[in-house]
């Protein structure tokens, strides 16, 4: 994988914004603050085992599974 592919893997393929982790489970106060700041997305309390782990920070309907690749 070249550097351009690595960079693309951590950006939304629709708008180019950074992707952020989706956090599942009952959120704490700090998780609510991080979600309000756009650092994480809250995924809810129902976990199926096949849930996406990353989403677009700008709100596009883009979800990704697997580990984020940092360049």
SULKA-V824566 format. One record per residue. N is the residue number from 0. NEAR is the number of other ideal C-beta (glycine too) atoms within 10 Angstrom. Layout:
BEGIN
n = <N/N>
near = <NEAR/NEAR>
END
This chain:
BEGIN
n = <0/1/2/3/4/5/6/7/8/9/10/11/12/13/14/15/16/17/18/19/20/21/22/23/24/25/26/27/28/29/30/31/32/33/34/35/36/37/38/39/40/41/42/43/44/45/46/47/48/49/50/51/52/53/54/55/56/57/58/59/60/61/62/63/64/65/66/67/68/69/70>
near = <9/7/8/9/10/12/12/15/18/15/15/21/12/11/12/11/15/13/22/20/15/18/17/16/12/8/17/10/7/9/15/12/12/18/15/9/8/13/13/20/20/15/18/12/9/8/10/6/4/6/13/14/16/21/20/21/17/15/12/15/8/17/15/17/10/9/9/13/12/8/11>
END
